[in-house]
Amino acid sequence: MRDLEKWTRAHDAGGWRYEFQCSNMAESFNKLLLGIRGMPVNAIVQFTFYKLVAWFNDRHAHALQLRSDGEIWAPKPKAHLEKARERAGTHEVACFDHATGTYQVEHRGGTTSDGEVRESRIHVVVLQDFKCTCGKPRQYHFVCSHLVAAARHRNYNIERRIPHEFSVNTLVNTWSPRFVPFRDPGEWPPYDGPKYIADPAYRWNKRGSRQRTRHRMVMDQIPGRTRRGRGTPFVTDPEQYECGKCGRLGHNSRSCHWQISEVGLLVYSIILYFVVSYI
């Protein structure tokens, strides 16, 4: 807790963005505890403990299998590296300083799948310092497609500059620690500390679990896309909800009054037409 620069955004002077890692970890545990939040604290602690035991065992076995298969990088870094190599094939590279490895990489523009037109952009890459003006190497500590394109132009193995934290060996070491099983409660040493008594005024007397509330954060305002391709933020007004049955906006599948979608209605009309014509 004393190293404020490692977990607070206000003291992040070096631009390492540690708070993103902490936020992702908290979101992972929130999803894990989604179905047990309304249980007593003892049940939550016990569930979390045994879930972590299972996680460490399963993921350590998976990491050992990756190392035995000869894999160098973990699955997610490997997927990002392959994607960067694929994108690097469309970049145009020009060398400006061979000694420092300074290159100009032009990222061609185009039209995305949702119709967005993106212009071409030019980035400056310095292989010696592992830098790119796109900001991804500094933010994610991993290679971008511009670095891969510049390294390919120079016939340089860019994988040597990737931090070892993304390797399979580090993945094995991450999941190597083991937990100690609990002994029988009758063998526990006596407890002489303070005793905590729950306040009866805060007891939940109603049936069922408590109503859960979700606190909106900045990440909820990131623009996303629905499964039907319509661009929309994660936090939308009720008038912008999209129904999973009919595809209309303004309601969801539970409150949908359209039992048959437009496509289904068209198919039903065609079938009815042929049936009437045959009769």
C-alpha positions as CSV (number, residue, x, y, z in Angstrom):
1,M,0.0,0.0,0.0
2,R,3.0,2.3,0.4
3,D,3.9,2.1,-3.3
4,L,1.1,4.5,-4.5
5,E,2.6,4.7,-8.0
6,K,1.8,1.0,-8.5
7,W,-1.9,1.1,-7.9
8,T,-3.2,4.7,-8.2
9,R,-3.6,6.8,-11.3
10,A,-2.8,10.1,-9.6
11,H,0.8,8.9,-8.7
12,D,1.5,7.1,-12.0
13,A,4.3,9.4,-13.1
14,G,5.9,6.9,-15.5
15,G,2.8,6.0,-17.5
16,W,2.8,2.3,-16.5
17,R,-0.9,2.3,-16.0
18,Y,-0.9,-0.2,-13.1
19,E,-4.5,0.7,-12.3
20,F,-5.8,-1.0,-15.4
21,Q,-4.4,-4.3,-14.1
22,C,-6.0,-3.8,-10.7
23,S,-9.3,-2.9,-12.3
24,N,-9.3,-6.0,-14.5
25,M,-8.5,-8.2,-11.4
26,A,-11.4,-6.6,-9.5
27,E,-13.8,-7.2,-12.4
28,S,-12.7,-10.8,-12.6
29,F,-13.5,-11.4,-9.0
30,N,-16.8,-9.6,-9.3
31,K,-17.9,-11.9,-12.0
32,L,-16.7,-14.9,-10.0
33,L,-18.8,-13.9,-7.0
34,L,-21.8,-12.9,-9.0
35,G,-23.9,-15.8,-7.9
36,I,-22.8,-15.9,-4.2
37,R,-22.9,-12.2,-3.2
38,G,-26.1,-12.7,-1.2
39,M,-24.6,-15.5,0.9
40,P,-23.0,-15.1,4.4
41,V,-19.4,-14.0,4.6
42,N,-18.2,-17.4,5.7
43,A,-19.7,-19.0,2.6
44,I,-18.2,-16.3,0.4
45,V,-14.7,-16.8,1.9
46,Q,-14.9,-20.6,1.6
47,F,-16.1,-20.5,-2.0
48,T,-13.4,-18.0,-2.9
49,F,-10.7,-20.2,-1.3
50,Y,-11.7,-23.5,-3.0
51,K,-12.2,-21.7,-6.3
52,L,-8.7,-20.4,-6.2
53,V,-7.4,-23.8,-5.4
54,A,-9.1,-25.2,-8.4
55,W,-7.9,-22.4,-10.6
56,F,-4.3,-22.8,-9.6
57,N,-4.3,-26.5,-10.2
58,D,-6.0,-26.4,-13.6
59,R,-4.1,-23.5,-14.9
60,H,-0.8,-24.8,-13.7
61,A,-1.4,-28.1,-15.5
62,H,-2.4,-26.2,-18.7
63,A,0.8,-24.1,-18.5
64,L,2.9,-27.2,-18.1
65,Q,1.2,-28.7,-21.1
66,L,2.0,-25.6,-23.1
67,R,5.7,-25.8,-22.1
68,S,5.9,-29.5,-23.0
69,D,4.4,-28.7,-26.4
70,G,7.3,-26.2,-27.1
71,E,5.3,-23.0,-26.8
72,I,7.3,-19.9,-26.1
73,W,4.5,-17.4,-25.4
74,A,1.3,-17.7,-23.5
75,P,-1.9,-18.1,-25.5
76,K,-3.2,-14.5,-25.4
77,P,0.2,-12.9,-26.2
78,K,0.7,-15.4,-29.0
79,A,-2.6,-14.4,-30.5
80,H,-1.8,-10.7,-30.3
81,L,1.6,-11.4,-31.9
82,E,0.1,-13.3,-34.8
83,K,-2.5,-10.6,-35.3
84,A,0.3,-7.9,-35.3
85,R,2.2,-9.9,-37.9
86,E,-0.9,-10.2,-40.1
87,R,-1.5,-6.4,-39.9
88,A,2.2,-5.7,-40.5
89,G,1.9,-7.1,-44.0
90,T,-0.2,-4.1,-45.1
91,H,2.2,-1.4,-43.7
92,E,4.7,0.6,-45.8
93,V,8.1,1.0,-44.1
94,A,10.8,3.6,-44.8
95,C,14.2,3.6,-42.9
96,F,15.4,6.9,-41.6
97,D,18.3,5.9,-39.2
98,H,19.8,2.4,-39.4
99,A,21.9,2.9,-36.3
100,T,19.0,3.5,-33.9
101,G,16.4,1.6,-36.0
102,T,14.2,4.6,-36.7
103,Y,11.6,3.9,-39.3
104,Q,8.5,5.6,-40.7
105,V,5.6,3.2,-40.9
106,E,2.5,4.1,-42.8
107,H,-0.7,2.4,-41.7
108,R,-3.1,2.3,-44.7
109,G,-6.6,3.4,-44.2
110,G,-9.8,1.8,-45.2
111,T,-13.4,1.0,-44.4
112,T,-14.3,-1.1,-41.3
113,S,-17.0,-3.7,-41.2
114,D,-19.5,-1.2,-39.7
115,G,-18.9,1.3,-42.5
116,E,-16.5,3.6,-40.6
117,V,-13.9,5.2,-42.9
118,R,-10.4,5.5,-41.4
119,E,-7.7,7.5,-43.0
120,S,-4.1,6.5,-43.4
121,R,-1.8,7.3,-40.5
122,I,2.0,7.5,-40.2
123,H,3.9,6.3,-37.1
124,V,7.5,6.6,-36.1
125,V,9.2,3.4,-34.7
126,V,12.5,3.2,-32.9
127,L,13.6,-0.4,-32.6
128,Q,16.5,0.4,-30.2
129,D,14.2,1.9,-27.6
130,F,11.1,-0.3,-28.3
131,K,9.0,2.7,-29.0
132,C,6.2,3.6,-31.4
133,T,4.2,6.8,-31.6
134,C,1.0,4.7,-31.6
135,G,1.5,4.3,-27.8
136,K,0.7,0.6,-27.6
137,P,4.2,-0.6,-26.7
138,R,4.3,1.9,-23.8
139,Q,0.7,1.1,-22.7
140,Y,0.7,-2.7,-23.1
141,H,4.4,-3.4,-22.9
142,F,4.0,-5.5,-26.0
143,V,4.8,-5.2,-29.7
144,C,2.5,-3.5,-32.1
145,S,2.1,-4.1,-35.9
146,H,4.3,-1.1,-36.6
147,L,7.2,-2.5,-34.6
148,V,6.7,-5.9,-36.3
149,A,6.7,-4.2,-39.8
150,A,9.9,-2.3,-39.0
151,A,11.6,-5.3,-37.6
152,R,10.6,-7.4,-40.7
153,H,12.0,-4.7,-42.9
154,R,15.4,-4.9,-41.1
155,N,15.3,-8.7,-40.7
156,Y,15.4,-8.3,-36.9
157,N,13.8,-10.7,-34.5
158,I,11.4,-8.5,-32.6
159,E,10.5,-11.4,-30.2
160,R,13.7,-10.8,-28.3
161,R,12.4,-7.4,-27.1
162,I,9.1,-8.9,-25.7
163,P,9.2,-8.9,-21.9
164,H,9.6,-12.3,-20.3
165,E,6.3,-11.8,-18.3
166,F,4.5,-12.9,-21.4
167,S,6.4,-16.2,-21.8
168,V,5.1,-19.7,-20.9
169,N,7.8,-20.1,-18.3
170,T,6.5,-17.1,-16.4
171,L,3.0,-18.5,-16.8
172,V,4.1,-21.7,-15.1
173,N,5.8,-19.8,-12.3
174,T,2.6,-17.7,-11.8
175,W,0.4,-20.8,-11.1
176,S,3.1,-22.8,-9.3
177,P,2.3,-21.8,-5.7
178,R,0.0,-24.2,-3.8
179,F,-2.5,-23.7,-1.0
180,V,-2.4,-25.6,2.3
181,P,-5.5,-27.7,3.1
182,F,-7.6,-26.9,6.2
183,R,-7.3,-29.1,9.2
184,D,-10.3,-30.4,11.2
185,P,-11.8,-27.5,13.2
186,G,-11.4,-29.6,16.4
187,E,-7.6,-29.4,15.9
188,W,-7.5,-25.6,15.6
189,P,-5.7,-23.7,18.3
190,P,-8.0,-21.8,20.8
191,Y,-9.0,-18.3,19.8
192,D,-8.5,-15.6,22.4
193,G,-9.2,-12.5,20.3
194,P,-12.3,-10.3,20.2
195,K,-15.7,-11.7,19.4
196,Y,-17.9,-10.1,16.8
197,I,-21.7,-10.2,17.1
198,A,-23.9,-9.3,14.2
199,D,-26.4,-6.5,14.6
200,P,-29.9,-7.9,14.5
201,A,-31.1,-4.6,13.0
202,Y,-29.3,-5.3,9.7
203,R,-30.7,-8.8,9.4
204,W,-32.3,-9.6,6.1
205,N,-35.8,-10.9,7.0
206,K,-37.3,-10.9,3.5
207,R,-37.4,-14.0,1.3
208,G,-34.8,-14.4,-1.4
209,S,-31.5,-12.6,-1.9
210,R,-31.0,-8.9,-1.6
211,Q,-31.5,-6.6,-4.6
212,R,-28.2,-6.2,-6.3
213,T,-27.1,-2.8,-7.6
214,R,-24.3,-2.1,-10.0
215,H,-22.2,1.0,-9.7
216,R,-21.5,2.6,-13.1
217,M,-17.8,3.3,-13.9
218,V,-15.9,4.9,-16.8
219,M,-15.6,1.6,-18.6
220,D,-19.3,1.4,-19.0
221,Q,-19.2,4.5,-21.3
222,I,-16.9,2.8,-23.8
223,P,-18.7,2.5,-27.1
224,G,-19.4,-1.1,-28.1
225,R,-21.5,-3.0,-30.6
226,T,-24.6,-5.1,-30.2
227,R,-24.9,-8.6,-31.7
228,R,-26.9,-7.2,-34.6
229,G,-24.1,-4.8,-35.5
230,R,-25.7,-1.5,-34.3
231,G,-23.1,0.7,-32.5
232,T,-24.2,1.6,-29.0
233,P,-22.6,2.3,-25.6
234,F,-22.7,-0.3,-22.9
235,V,-24.8,2.0,-20.7
236,T,-27.9,2.9,-22.8
237,D,-31.2,4.4,-22.0
238,P,-34.2,2.1,-21.7
239,E,-35.5,3.6,-25.0
240,Q,-32.4,2.2,-26.7
241,Y,-32.6,-1.4,-25.5
242,E,-32.6,-3.9,-28.4
243,C,-35.0,-6.9,-28.3
244,G,-33.4,-10.3,-28.9
245,K,-36.6,-11.6,-30.6
246,C,-37.7,-8.9,-33.0
247,G,-34.6,-6.7,-33.1
248,R,-36.6,-3.5,-32.4
249,L,-35.4,-0.8,-30.0
250,G,-37.3,0.3,-26.8
251,H,-37.8,-3.1,-25.1
252,N,-36.2,-6.4,-24.4
253,S,-37.1,-10.0,-25.1
254,R,-39.1,-10.4,-21.9
255,S,-41.4,-7.5,-22.5
256,C,-41.6,-8.1,-26.3
257,H,-45.2,-8.1,-27.6
258,W,-44.1,-9.1,-31.1
259,Q,-44.3,-12.9,-31.0
260,I,-43.1,-13.2,-34.6
261,S,-40.3,-11.0,-36.0
262,E,-40.4,-9.3,-39.3
263,V,-38.5,-12.1,-41.0
264,G,-40.6,-14.7,-39.4
265,L,-43.8,-12.9,-40.4
266,L,-42.6,-12.7,-44.0
267,V,-41.8,-16.5,-44.0
268,Y,-45.2,-17.2,-42.4
269,S,-47.0,-15.1,-45.0
270,I,-45.2,-16.9,-47.9
271,I,-46.1,-20.3,-46.5
272,L,-49.7,-19.3,-45.9
273,Y,-49.9,-18.0,-49.5
274,F,-48.7,-21.4,-50.9
275,V,-51.0,-23.3,-48.7
276,V,-54.1,-21.3,-49.8
277,S,-53.0,-21.5,-53.5
278,Y,-52.6,-25.3,-53.3
279,I,-56.1,-25.6,-51.7
